[in-house]
């Protein structure tokens, strides 16, 4: 009998980087979902503090949409530098770099947000504040805690952890400062062997131990993930490293280069390539190709040769004839380009999951690492949370692997192509087969922008997404076959008919946003603002022309079924809880706002009555002109018929799960019965 203290929790998150913090924040937002007992979540990290400078900085449109659904996009939006234009610089016939092209940084009209840049430490700060606010202090990062063993049992996963001393939990890292006083910028870089940063910790004797018995464990512990290693060799990252080594410096530049406040992709004739990322607080990040350092026979570069002087010298050469220097450096590092992915993101028991850098690593220039990592755990956390609360069927957990591994695989393929085009020497002319065609590079950049925005993610058919296609062939090259239980089958022809009801809302993709007005108060809202990440599914009822008698009757019949005591909505909602506590119905109609009355024209279930707070005035919206913010044309943009409307089921992470007619109630019911424990 061991005397190590034991604790039970629903969820243990290992690692408090962007992926772990996104998971914790998502759990914190589930507090309003009814459950017999509150969800207990712990998040541990071996480090004594969050990071304060460097590492990732790019925030893509989709990440900002997610931040907004959690309530803190405005903080990032205000503090960050906004990326508006990309300038391409290539050598001319005489070998001198010239600006050859300008393209918008974010594809116009793609999202209500555009790409911004802000250092990872600030983003971690926003998460920490958000977790504190929404969990009421119940979830907090426990620092200087190291997991030492993991055993998967029938009911729970047993994780033994050890408290670290302050010294163990604070390894040396790069200092911010003037040119002369920067120490080890390669701390945490992929050029550093596994043994380096962990040496302190593994050699140390140790503090108190504790056993945490968790229903679910989420490993978000970065590229050298301990959790991944604990799951066994079949989870090891697979892929390849290239010979390309790049340095990164965050500096305040002193330069005559004209586009230093633009995002630039610069290919020099013979000295390598450089990317300029203008940042907040006058900072500029430079990604600099290091042609003078190449990996040795063991495929690893000699890190002792990589210094800020060497990196910056390379940047000065690439930028010639322009001059660049600096006094202040905020952070620097170097990395070797490679692409690696784990064959599996979840243990077959569906009790242990891996997210973020723990399961995919690639080069950072496309600004994807932090974004895709956060989106992994955003995809996973609500599923785990709703199952732990006894609301959803455990089968939905299979979709984590099938949805996210495919995104990671696409990312790896994109990065493979993109990083080689970036690191290659520009072709001198069409006959120069070994050089990179700058037209091809620009094309890859343009196509890459859609991918990089995070908005091209299109989840395949599953228990959560009703669309045609073979769920077994999703590009999901997992080590285990997928569990197809609960996958709704629909033929290609049937699906085309359904999808044609809302062409602008592709099933499997995120719910796009256009402006609509609140019926009760005429305030314009971006509709996506109403899709909060609070764990609730949503039914969006496009009610069409509610003033047309025949259409009004269709809406009433649909609403009668929704309200019925044996309908899925009542059965999915725990006894005694509010009718909108796990599935919320939001309405957008297309009649004139001023001719329509909320209480007269819309059935009660669309604006439920509460004896303490009255009617709910925040659920019915109209596609009409606003006084101050124009006309969102939501029906037109969503591709929905203005007379007849349609019904759309939306997952808690804003992805469209099902589309149908108002008469397709049984199919909608079947969709929810496959997900909820009704
Ligand atoms: P991480 O951010 O790595 O977080 C993992 C967390 O787990 C850390 O807090 C760590 O302390 C903790 N942890 C690790 N092991 C354990 C353990 N055994 N027990 C408990 N806790 C543990 N991205 C870009 O877009 N641009 C860049 O220029 C860029 N540069 C980078 C430079 C470096 C040196 C590194 C390391 C990363 C860089 N990235 C960059 C990548 C980006 O930071 C990651 O993609 C992103 O942070 C992934 O988030 P994550 O939460 O999955 O992992």
Boltz pocket constraint, residues with backbone or C-beta under 6 A from the ligand:
constraints:
  - pocket:
      binder: B
      contacts: [[A, 14], [A, 15], [A, 16], [A, 17], [A, 18], [A, 19], [A, 20], [A, 44], [A, 45], [A, 46], [A, 47], [A, 49], [A, 54], [A, 55], [A, 56], [A, 57], [A, 58], [A, 120], [A, 145], [A, 146], [A, 147], [A, 185], [A, 186], [A, 187], [A, 188], [A, 189], [A, 190], [A, 220], [A, 221], [A, 222], [A, 223], [A, 224], [A, 225], [A, 226], [A, 227], [A, 248], [A, 333], [A, 334], [A, 355], [A, 356], [A, 357], [A, 358], [A, 364], [A, 365], [A, 366], [A, 367], [A, 368], [A, 369], [A, 370], [A, 373]]
      max_distance: 6.0
